[in-house]
Amino acid sequence: MDTRLRLLRVDDAATLAAVITASAEHLRPWEPSRAPAYFTEQGQHDVIVQSLAAERAGTAVPFVIESADGELLGRITLSGITRGALQSCAMGYWIRADRLRQGHASRAVAAAAAHAFDVLRLHRVQAETLPENVGSQRALESAGFKRYGFAPEYIKIDGAWRDHVMFQLLAPPPATRRTR
């Protein structure tokens, strides 16, 4: 089954609103609390506009995850892109509830990491998961991410400050990087 990434577009708002609404109960335990407007087409339009502004500023790369036939499967974002001595970013992602356990997250994580290293030329990608989010941890590990730490009360998720397991992936040596 093919999984691909493409840059988020303003015209994704309606589809994203529908997918997020249908997956709301699945996503709720893993995400920050969301206002009702977030689940609307206008709410997603606003998120997309902000995400694309961050992309133009060079601080984020917001992707949608698609199947080979163009079905929107989720989102993955490289955010907090930092240049200079750090050359790093954070990765966050989700897959719609009805397409879980099909390998899409693993393939999307690997593709986004390759973009971070091959296109953005970053040195490090980090990602965090709740300790009980075993599926997300498996997706990260399948792409080569290594667990490196634990952060107590790291991010406010579903209304409460929650502990997170920290993962990172370092860029492969330059001789082994893919060229585009």
Backbone as ProteinMPNN parsed JSONL, in Angstrom:
{"seq_chain_A": "MDTRLRLLRVDDAATLAAVITASAEHLRPWEPSRAPAYFTEQGQHDVIVQSLAAERAGTAVPFVIESADGELLGRITLSGITRGALQSCAMGYWIRADRLRQGHASRAVAAAAAHAFDVLRLHRVQAETLPENVGSQRALESAGFKRYGFAPEYIKIDGAWRDHVMFQLLAPPPATRRTR", "coords_chain_A": {"N_chain_A": [[0.85, -1.183, 0.0], [0.673, 2.137, -0.915], [1.962, 5.145, 0.423], [2.068, 8.599, 0.567], [3.492, 11.91, 0.805], [2.426, 15.291, 0.638], [2.607, 18.842, 0.268], [0.59, 20.724, 2.435], [-2.497, 22.278, 1.469], [-4.603, 25.155, 0.94], [-7.062, 24.434, -0.11], [-7.527, 22.01, 1.11], [-9.052, 22.258, 3.354], [-11.865, 21.615, 3.756], [-11.935, 18.805, 3.436], [-10.097, 18.02, 5.414], [-11.466, 18.962, 7.707], [-13.687, 17.25, 7.701], [-12.434, 14.713, 7.98], [-11.061, 15.02, 10.418], [-13.186, 15.506, 12.148], [-14.576, 13.052, 11.941], [-12.66, 11.449, 13.1], [-12.381, 12.379, 15.651], [-12.833, 11.32, 18.299], [-10.96, 9.279, 18.382], [-8.567, 10.769, 18.116], [-8.628, 12.544, 20.278], [-7.465, 11.663, 22.897], [-4.765, 11.97, 22.371], [-4.052, 14.519, 21.67], [-3.823, 18.163, 22.087], [-6.471, 19.9, 23.851], [-9.253, 20.905, 21.925], [-11.01, 23.671, 20.545], [-14.479, 23.888, 19.573], [-14.647, 25.157, 17.048], [-12.355, 24.377, 15.698], [-12.9, 22.006, 14.393], [-14.313, 22.649, 12.171], [-14.76, 23.639, 8.7], [-13.894, 26.302, 8.33], [-12.311, 26.587, 10.599], [-10.258, 24.724, 10.051], [-9.295, 25.9, 7.734], [-8.169, 28.213, 8.828], [-6.118, 27.051, 10.403], [-4.579, 25.929, 8.36], [-3.783, 28.233, 6.91], [-2.15, 29.469, 8.86], [-0.219, 27.447, 9.133], [0.915, 27.38, 6.566], [2.008, 29.923, 6.476], [4.031, 29.625, 8.383], [5.55, 27.788, 6.978], [6.397, 29.339, 4.79], [7.995, 31.096, 6.231], [10.032, 29.461, 6.887], [10.051, 27.887, 9.145], [8.557, 25.615, 9.448], [7.252, 22.612, 7.895], [4.408, 21.711, 6.578], [2.685, 18.83, 5.925], [0.256, 16.816, 4.166], [-0.831, 13.478, 4.558], [-1.238, 11.038, 2.197], [-2.96, 8.413, 0.411], [-2.072, 6.301, -2.381], [-4.066, 6.749, -4.256], [-4.885, 9.288, -3.658], [-6.438, 9.672, -1.363], [-7.028, 11.385, 1.622], [-5.184, 10.738, 4.423], [-4.14, 11.644, 6.797], [-2.118, 13.927, 8.754], [1.184, 15.277, 8.808], [3.783, 17.048, 10.271], [6.721, 18.93, 10.108], [8.075, 20.876, 12.458], [9.111, 23.851, 14.27], [11.574, 24.334, 13.1], [14.947, 24.809, 13.308], [17.809, 26.566, 12.628], [21.319, 27.301, 12.262], [23.576, 26.366, 14.84], [22.086, 24.217, 15.807], [20.318, 22.892, 13.868], [17.777, 21.424, 13.58], [14.518, 19.868, 14.067], [11.08, 19.353, 15.073], [8.747, 16.643, 14.947], [5.385, 15.964, 14.276], [2.383, 14.038, 14.05], [-0.597, 12.463, 12.726], [-2.965, 9.848, 12.046], [-5.942, 9.103, 10.322], [-8.813, 7.666, 11.962], [-10.055, 5.425, 10.736], [-8.096, 4.279, 9.178], [-5.997, 3.148, 10.503], [-3.209, 1.095, 11.64], [-2.179, 0.144, 9.233], [0.259, 0.692, 8.288], [0.654, 3.276, 7.381], [1.438, 5.463, 9.044], [4.077, 4.743, 9.755], [5.347, 4.76, 7.238], [4.918, 7.424, 6.494], [6.299, 8.817, 8.526], [8.934, 7.984, 7.988], [9.246, 9.093, 5.398], [8.921, 11.854, 5.919], [11.08, 12.282, 7.636], [13.176, 11.734, 5.855], [12.802, 13.909, 4.136], [13.45, 15.983, 5.903], [16.176, 15.515, 6.261], [17.296, 15.199, 3.628], [16.284, 17.274, 2.007], [15.852, 19.617, 3.607], [18.218, 19.531, 4.93], [18.777, 19.058, 7.629], [20.106, 18.149, 10.865], [18.953, 16.7, 12.929], [15.924, 15.128, 13.955], [13.229, 15.303, 16.118], [10.73, 13.661, 18.129], [7.839, 13.19, 20.148], [5.944, 11.054, 22.297], [3.003, 10.062, 24.08], [3.415, 7.921, 26.913], [1.755, 5.628, 26.755], [1.125, 5.438, 24.086], [1.684, 3.279, 22.118], [1.467, 2.495, 19.438], [2.28, 4.779, 17.98], [4.883, 4.951, 18.897], [5.939, 2.628, 17.799], [5.764, 3.279, 15.077], [7.647, 5.36, 14.917], [9.997, 4.003, 15.739], [10.186, 2.12, 13.688], [11.027, 3.694, 11.638], [13.559, 4.229, 12.353], [13.984, 5.91, 14.515], [15.252, 6.611, 17.78], [14.66, 5.984, 21.189], [15.285, 8.38, 23.641], [14.818, 9.692, 25.998], [12.8, 10.888, 28.764], [10.149, 13.01, 29.51], [8.703, 14.604, 32.071], [5.38, 15.789, 32.56], [5.188, 17.221, 30.071], [3.707, 18.176, 27.743], [0.558, 19.731, 27.319], [-2.086, 17.745, 27.061], [-5.242, 16.821, 25.932], [-6.358, 18.396, 27.931], [-4.749, 18.063, 30.234], [-1.518, 18.205, 31.812], [0.894, 16.157, 30.481], [3.127, 13.371, 30.716], [5.834, 12.524, 28.516], [7.464, 10.356, 26.18], [10.602, 10.612, 24.74], [11.927, 10.797, 21.47], [14.426, 10.53, 18.911], [15.984, 11.089, 15.735], [18.93, 10.969, 14.006], [20.658, 12.564, 11.333], [21.7, 10.603, 8.56], [25.118, 9.764, 7.657], [26.623, 12.041, 5.294], [27.411, 10.711, 2.867], [25.614, 8.624, 2.601], [23.142, 9.694, 2.204], [20.118, 10.206, 0.375], [19.769, 11.576, -2.909], [18.036, 14.214, -4.507]], "CA_chain_A": [[0.0, 0.0, 0.0], [1.509, 3.316, -1.06], [1.697, 6.312, 1.255], [2.902, 9.697, 0.085], [3.315, 13.209, 1.44], [2.437, 16.496, -0.196], [2.43, 20.059, 1.054], [-0.773, 21.122, 2.778], [-3.048, 23.342, 0.615], [-5.804, 25.802, 1.463], [-8.259, 23.697, -0.537], [-7.679, 20.807, 1.932], [-9.792, 22.589, 4.579], [-13.124, 20.877, 3.907], [-11.628, 17.389, 3.632], [-9.501, 17.882, 6.744], [-12.521, 19.124, 8.711], [-14.479, 16.012, 7.715], [-11.619, 13.617, 8.51], [-10.8, 15.287, 11.836], [-14.454, 15.306, 12.86], [-14.834, 11.614, 11.993], [-11.623, 10.822, 13.931], [-12.225, 13.189, 16.865], [-12.714, 10.505, 19.518], [-9.667, 8.587, 18.299], [-7.47, 11.723, 18.284], [-8.751, 13.306, 21.525], [-6.513, 11.363, 23.97], [-3.379, 12.18, 21.952], [-3.849, 15.892, 21.215], [-4.315, 19.229, 22.969], [-7.913, 20.159, 23.775], [-9.589, 21.726, 20.757], [-12.28, 24.39, 20.539], [-15.373, 23.358, 18.538], [-14.365, 25.755, 15.735], [-11.25, 23.644, 15.074], [-13.445, 20.896, 13.613], [-15.071, 23.189, 11.047], [-13.97, 23.991, 7.52], [-13.229, 27.582, 8.592], [-11.254, 26.325, 11.573], [-9.145, 24.089, 9.35], [-8.745, 26.928, 6.853], [-7.304, 29.059, 9.659], [-4.935, 26.246, 10.735], [-3.784, 25.807, 7.138], [-3.166, 29.542, 6.636], [-1.047, 29.625, 9.822], [0.81, 26.464, 8.81], [1.604, 27.795, 5.342], [2.825, 31.093, 6.842], [5.23, 29.08, 9.025], [6.348, 27.181, 5.922], [7.054, 30.442, 4.068], [9.009, 31.66, 7.128], [11.104, 28.486, 7.033], [10.036, 27.268, 10.472], [7.74, 24.4, 9.44], [6.832, 22.027, 6.624], [3.162, 21.002, 6.867], [2.293, 17.88, 4.89], [-0.833, 15.865, 4.349], [-0.484, 12.097, 4.233], [-2.224, 10.538, 1.238], [-2.788, 7.11, -0.223], [-1.693, 6.417, -3.791], [-5.188, 7.279, -5.029], [-5.196, 10.652, -3.241], [-7.273, 9.754, -0.159], [-6.344, 12.038, 2.728], [-5.058, 9.784, 5.525], [-3.72, 12.317, 8.023], [-1.192, 15.054, 8.635], [2.495, 15.189, 9.454], [4.403, 18.366, 10.195], [8.035, 19.231, 10.66], [7.896, 22.212, 13.025], [10.209, 24.336, 15.104], [12.835, 24.19, 12.36], [15.97, 25.693, 13.854], [19.065, 26.514, 11.861], [22.479, 27.607, 13.084], [24.302, 25.229, 15.404], [21.195, 23.107, 16.161], [19.884, 22.191, 12.651], [16.862, 20.437, 14.13], [13.084, 20.133, 14.02], [10.197, 18.399, 15.736], [7.793, 16.003, 14.056], [4.119, 15.543, 14.851], [1.575, 13.42, 13.004], [-1.766, 11.65, 13.086], [-3.613, 9.091, 10.965], [-7.389, 9.017, 10.552], [-9.192, 6.492, 12.757], [-10.436, 4.263, 9.926], [-6.968, 3.8, 8.37], [-4.92, 2.777, 11.421], [-2.587, -0.232, 11.588], [-1.946, -0.246, 7.84], [1.62, 1.105, 7.962], [0.738, 4.643, 6.849], [2.228, 6.318, 9.931], [5.493, 4.366, 9.622], [5.853, 5.243, 5.943], [4.914, 8.892, 6.516], [7.4, 9.244, 9.397], [10.176, 7.778, 7.237], [9.309, 10.07, 4.301], [9.131, 13.194, 6.479], [12.468, 12.332, 8.116], [14.018, 11.849, 4.663], [12.69, 15.304, 3.698], [14.212, 16.804, 6.851], [17.605, 15.334, 6.044], [17.724, 15.33, 2.241], [15.876, 18.552, 1.422], [16.124, 20.702, 4.56], [19.609, 19.343, 5.369], [18.847, 19.14, 9.081], [20.927, 17.132, 11.53], [18.212, 15.924, 13.924], [14.467, 15.236, 14.045], [12.742, 14.75, 17.382], [9.289, 13.431, 18.244], [7.461, 12.751, 21.487], [4.661, 10.359, 22.382], [2.567, 9.667, 25.407], [3.964, 6.595, 27.202], [0.844, 4.555, 26.351], [0.889, 5.466, 22.646], [2.591, 2.259, 21.593], [1.42, 2.526, 17.978], [3.127, 5.873, 17.51], [6.269, 4.579, 19.192], [6.342, 1.631, 16.784], [5.974, 3.99, 13.809], [8.929, 6.054, 15.021], [11.085, 3.019, 15.776], [10.322, 1.478, 12.374], [11.749, 4.633, 10.777], [14.922, 4.376, 12.861], [14.076, 6.792, 15.679], [15.697, 5.988, 19.022], [14.173, 6.564, 22.444], [16.437, 8.954, 24.328], [14.524, 10.333, 27.269], [11.45, 10.958, 29.321], [9.875, 14.381, 29.94], [7.507, 14.687, 32.915], [4.452, 16.907, 32.356], [5.822, 17.914, 28.947], [2.761, 18.853, 26.862], [-0.82, 19.664, 27.799], [-2.835, 16.898, 26.14], [-6.61, 16.548, 26.379], [-6.643, 19.17, 29.132], [-3.875, 17.781, 31.378], [-0.091, 18.111, 31.526], [1.174, 14.726, 30.371], [4.485, 12.895, 30.493], [6.105, 12.077, 27.147], [8.681, 9.634, 25.841], [11.31, 11.4, 23.734], [12.599, 10.051, 20.406], [15.174, 11.333, 17.951], [16.669, 10.447, 14.613], [20.017, 11.808, 13.513], [20.894, 12.447, 9.894], [22.739, 9.645, 8.166], [26.311, 10.429, 7.119], [26.33, 12.613, 3.972], [27.621, 9.777, 1.76], [24.508, 7.679, 2.491], [21.882, 10.417, 1.97], [19.552, 10.165, -0.98], [19.776, 12.852, -3.624], [16.753, 14.481, -5.168]], "C_chain_A": [[0.889, 1.237, 0.0], [1.028, 4.429, -0.138], [2.615, 7.408, 0.763], [2.571, 10.966, 0.859], [3.218, 14.27, 0.36], [2.196, 17.682, 0.721], [0.939, 20.336, 1.249], [-1.212, 22.267, 1.87], [-4.303, 23.915, 1.26], [-7.054, 25.015, 1.077], [-8.413, 22.342, 0.166], [-8.613, 21.03, 3.119], [-11.049, 21.741, 4.765], [-12.859, 19.397, 4.182], [-11.025, 17.162, 5.014], [-10.557, 18.01, 7.837], [-13.351, 17.851, 8.821], [-13.704, 14.857, 8.341], [-11.38, 13.803, 10.005], [-12.067, 15.087, 12.663], [-14.751, 13.818, 13.011], [-13.861, 10.892, 12.917], [-11.475, 11.483, 15.292], [-12.041, 12.347, 18.122], [-11.407, 9.716, 19.543], [-8.522, 9.541, 18.629], [-7.462, 12.406, 19.65], [-7.715, 12.946, 22.589], [-5.055, 11.68, 23.641], [-3.057, 13.64, 21.639], [-4.26, 16.909, 22.272], [-5.836, 19.351, 22.835], [-8.176, 21.131, 22.634], [-10.93, 22.408, 20.95], [-13.16, 23.816, 19.434], [-15.083, 23.911, 17.139], [-13.257, 25.026, 14.988], [-11.765, 22.58, 14.104], [-14.255, 21.349, 12.403], [-14.155, 23.46, 9.861], [-13.232, 25.303, 7.735], [-12.086, 27.406, 9.59], [-10.036, 25.693, 10.932], [-8.498, 25.052, 8.355], [-7.762, 27.802, 7.632], [-6.016, 28.33, 10.044], [-4.012, 26.158, 9.52], [-3.075, 27.117, 6.819], [-1.98, 29.778, 7.573], [0.108, 28.68, 9.496], [1.604, 26.863, 7.577], [2.435, 29.06, 5.567], [4.121, 30.633, 7.515], [6.144, 28.432, 7.981], [7.095, 28.25, 5.128], [8.164, 31.071, 4.905], [10.176, 30.701, 7.357], [11.139, 27.793, 8.377], [9.223, 25.981, 10.532], [7.552, 23.905, 8.011], [5.597, 21.193, 6.933], [2.736, 20.124, 5.685], [0.929, 17.283, 5.208], [-0.267, 14.503, 3.953], [-1.607, 11.581, 3.352], [-1.921, 9.103, 0.847], [-2.425, 7.35, -1.688], [-2.812, 7.001, -4.64], [-5.659, 8.648, -4.546], [-6.109, 10.774, -2.031], [-6.449, 10.383, 0.967], [-6.38, 11.115, 3.949], [-4.703, 10.44, 6.846], [-2.817, 13.488, 7.716], [0.118, 14.683, 9.297], [3.194, 16.529, 9.222], [5.791, 18.324, 10.806], [7.937, 20.666, 11.159], [9.093, 22.596, 13.872], [11.556, 24.183, 14.421], [13.801, 25.263, 12.841], [17.255, 25.492, 13.074], [20.234, 26.806, 12.799], [23.132, 26.333, 13.595], [23.404, 24.025, 15.663], [20.766, 22.274, 14.95], [18.92, 21.06, 12.979], [15.417, 20.828, 13.877], [12.352, 19.086, 14.847], [9.222, 17.855, 14.708], [6.54, 15.639, 14.848], [3.23, 15.011, 13.74], [0.364, 12.732, 13.601], [-2.297, 10.979, 11.821], [-5.09, 8.984, 11.312], [-7.759, 7.66, 11.165], [-9.47, 5.259, 11.91], [-9.3, 3.722, 9.048], [-5.754, 3.445, 9.238], [-4.403, 1.373, 11.142], [-2.457, -0.777, 10.156], [-0.564, 0.193, 7.367], [1.759, 2.532, 7.466], [1.591, 5.549, 7.728], [3.714, 6.011, 9.784], [6.085, 4.911, 8.326], [5.907, 6.767, 5.907], [6.057, 9.43, 7.375], [8.733, 9.102, 8.653], [10.327, 8.812, 6.117], [9.564, 11.483, 4.824], [10.553, 13.335, 7.013], [13.429, 12.468, 6.936], [13.979, 13.278, 4.124], [13.529, 16.216, 4.607], [15.707, 16.708, 6.58], [18.04, 15.667, 4.623], [17.414, 16.694, 1.63], [16.24, 19.722, 2.347], [17.553, 20.67, 5.08], [19.767, 19.537, 6.878], [19.691, 17.99, 9.63], [20.091, 16.186, 12.401], [16.718, 16.187, 13.798], [14.066, 14.609, 15.373], [11.236, 14.579, 17.318], [9.025, 12.906, 19.65], [6.12, 12.031, 21.416], [4.283, 10.201, 23.849], [3.093, 8.261, 25.671], [3.074, 5.448, 26.724], [0.564, 4.51, 24.85], [1.889, 4.55, 21.926], [2.608, 2.265, 20.064], [2.311, 3.607, 17.402], [4.6, 5.562, 17.768], [6.78, 3.56, 18.176], [6.605, 2.301, 15.439], [7.32, 4.703, 13.817], [10.095, 5.064, 14.96], [11.28, 2.346, 14.422], [11.057, 2.38, 11.384], [13.159, 4.914, 11.289], [15.079, 5.305, 14.048], [14.472, 5.979, 16.908], [15.102, 6.744, 20.213], [15.387, 7.122, 23.182], [16.092, 9.621, 25.649], [13.056, 10.304, 27.631], [11.263, 12.367, 29.865], [8.592, 14.413, 30.761], [6.687, 15.944, 32.593], [4.902, 17.814, 31.207], [4.857, 18.743, 28.104], [1.36, 18.683, 27.449], [-1.67, 18.965, 26.741], [-4.208, 16.634, 26.735], [-6.883, 17.18, 27.745], [-5.75, 18.933, 30.336], [-2.411, 17.743, 30.927], [0.312, 16.646, 31.591], [2.664, 14.465, 30.142], [4.621, 12.442, 29.04], [7.422, 11.318, 27.079], [9.307, 10.37, 24.657], [12.044, 10.471, 22.753], [13.376, 11.02, 19.538], [15.734, 10.449, 16.853], [17.708, 11.438, 14.121], [20.219, 11.543, 12.026], [21.93, 11.37, 9.619], [23.964, 10.408, 7.669], [26.038, 10.919, 5.697], [26.479, 11.634, 2.81], [26.446, 8.819, 1.572], [23.165, 8.366, 2.251], [21.44, 10.263, 0.532], [19.714, 11.541, -1.606], [18.465, 12.998, -4.343], [16.998, 15.274, -6.414]], "O_chain_A": [[1.774, 1.358, 0.847], [-0.173, 4.62, 0.049], [3.808, 7.18, 0.562], [1.515, 11.079, 1.481], [3.845, 14.164, -0.694], [1.648, 17.539, 1.813], [0.142, 20.191, 0.323], [-0.405, 23.133, 1.532], [-4.98, 23.237, 2.032], [-8.002, 24.939, 1.858], [-9.34, 21.595, -0.149], [-8.936, 20.075, 3.826], [-11.263, 21.201, 5.851], [-13.487, 18.804, 5.059], [-11.4, 16.217, 5.708], [-10.542, 17.241, 8.798], [-13.681, 17.423, 9.926], [-14.256, 14.103, 9.143], [-11.485, 12.848, 10.774], [-12.006, 14.55, 13.768], [-15.135, 13.37, 14.091], [-14.191, 9.838, 13.462], [-10.531, 11.177, 16.021], [-11.166, 12.645, 18.934], [-10.819, 9.513, 20.606], [-7.597, 9.163, 19.349], [-6.402, 12.805, 20.132], [-7.116, 13.86, 23.155], [-4.202, 11.662, 24.529], [-1.901, 13.967, 21.368], [-4.953, 16.573, 23.233], [-6.411, 18.95, 21.823], [-7.407, 22.066, 22.411], [-11.875, 21.804, 21.456], [-12.635, 23.302, 18.446], [-15.257, 23.201, 16.149], [-13.225, 25.057, 13.758], [-11.117, 22.295, 13.097], [-14.822, 20.521, 11.689], [-12.933, 23.503, 10.0], [-12.064, 25.417, 7.363], [-11.022, 28.007, 9.439], [-8.904, 26.075, 11.231], [-7.283, 25.018, 8.16], [-6.665, 28.094, 7.157], [-4.939, 28.924, 10.016], [-2.796, 26.298, 9.651], [-1.889, 27.113, 6.492], [-0.925, 30.236, 7.134], [1.274, 29.067, 9.574], [2.824, 26.704, 7.542], [3.461, 29.246, 4.913], [5.187, 31.187, 7.249], [7.367, 28.516, 8.086], [8.278, 28.095, 4.828], [9.166, 31.53, 4.357], [11.187, 31.078, 7.949], [12.143, 27.173, 8.727], [9.202, 25.318, 11.569], [7.674, 24.664, 7.05], [5.707, 20.097, 7.483], [2.464, 20.621, 4.592], [0.501, 17.248, 6.362], [0.643, 14.398, 3.131], [-2.782, 11.671, 3.709], [-0.784, 8.639, 0.939], [-2.471, 8.483, -2.166], [-2.547, 7.675, -5.636], [-6.712, 9.124, -4.97], [-6.522, 11.884, -1.696], [-5.321, 9.969, 1.231], [-7.448, 10.757, 4.444], [-4.937, 9.861, 7.907], [-2.753, 13.977, 6.588], [0.157, 13.879, 10.228], [3.189, 17.064, 8.113], [6.002, 17.757, 11.879], [7.736, 21.582, 10.362], [9.969, 21.778, 14.154], [12.566, 23.932, 15.079], [13.511, 26.458, 12.789], [17.719, 24.366, 12.894], [20.135, 26.578, 14.005], [23.228, 25.341, 12.872], [23.907, 22.904, 15.735], [20.847, 21.047, 15.007], [19.194, 19.893, 12.7], [15.122, 21.969, 13.519], [12.924, 18.078, 15.261], [8.908, 18.521, 13.721], [6.621, 15.081, 15.943], [3.311, 15.482, 12.605], [0.3, 12.457, 14.799], [-2.112, 11.46, 10.703], [-5.444, 8.794, 12.476], [-7.102, 6.648, 10.917], [-9.148, 4.147, 12.33], [-9.519, 2.803, 8.258], [-4.621, 3.443, 8.757], [-5.07, 0.568, 10.492], [-2.602, -1.973, 9.908], [-0.247, 0.081, 6.182], [2.868, 2.967, 7.158], [2.391, 6.329, 7.21], [4.527, 6.932, 9.697], [7.188, 5.457, 8.319], [6.844, 7.339, 5.35], [6.714, 10.398, 6.991], [9.563, 10.01, 8.691], [11.417, 9.346, 5.911], [10.344, 12.228, 4.231], [11.168, 14.391, 6.862], [14.391, 13.233, 7.007], [15.007, 13.806, 3.7], [14.227, 17.109, 4.128], [16.422, 17.707, 6.662], [19.048, 16.346, 4.43], [18.193, 17.209, 0.828], [16.859, 20.695, 1.915], [18.046, 21.666, 5.609], [20.756, 20.103, 7.344], [19.949, 17.0, 8.945], [20.456, 15.027, 12.594], [16.294, 17.318, 13.563], [14.513, 13.513, 15.71], [10.551, 15.26, 16.555], [9.879, 12.261, 20.259], [5.271, 12.353, 20.585], [5.139, 10.206, 24.734], [3.209, 7.473, 24.733], [3.585, 4.4, 26.327], [-0.164, 3.631, 24.389], [2.798, 5.004, 21.232], [3.661, 2.06, 19.46], [3.025, 3.366, 16.428], [5.46, 5.879, 16.946], [7.932, 3.631, 17.747], [7.552, 1.943, 14.738], [8.053, 4.656, 12.829], [11.057, 5.267, 14.22], [12.408, 2.032, 14.043], [11.64, 1.9, 10.412], [13.874, 5.742, 10.724], [16.191, 5.48, 14.548], [14.084, 4.821, 17.059], [15.052, 7.974, 20.231], [16.396, 6.434, 23.336], [16.991, 10.075, 26.357], [12.209, 9.777, 26.91], [12.115, 12.868, 30.598], [7.503, 14.264, 30.206], [7.243, 17.022, 32.382], [4.983, 19.032, 31.365], [5.154, 19.894, 27.781], [1.024, 17.635, 28.0], [-1.937, 19.515, 25.673], [-4.324, 16.268, 27.905], [-7.544, 16.59, 28.6], [-5.971, 19.547, 31.379], [-2.101, 17.311, 29.817], [0.109, 15.975, 32.603], [3.356, 15.231, 29.472], [3.644, 12.029, 28.414], [8.364, 11.602, 27.819], [8.621, 10.707, 23.691], [12.687, 9.501, 23.152], [13.025, 12.196, 19.441], [15.926, 9.245, 17.02], [17.401, 12.6, 13.855], [19.98, 10.44, 11.535], [22.913, 11.236, 10.348], [23.855, 11.577, 7.299], [25.29, 10.272, 4.964], [25.723, 11.731, 1.843], [26.29, 8.252, 0.491], [22.149, 7.686, 2.108], [22.248, 10.198, -0.394], [19.786, 12.548, -0.903], [17.852, 12.008, -4.744], [16.052, 15.61, -7.128]]}, "name": "protein", "num_of_chains": 1, "seq": "MDTRLRLLRVDDAATLAAVITASAEHLRPWEPSRAPAYFTEQGQHDVIVQSLAAERAGTAVPFVIESADGELLGRITLSGITRGALQSCAMGYWIRADRLRQGHASRAVAAAAAHAFDVLRLHRVQAETLPENVGSQRALESAGFKRYGFAPEYIKIDGAWRDHVMFQLLAPPPATRRTR"}
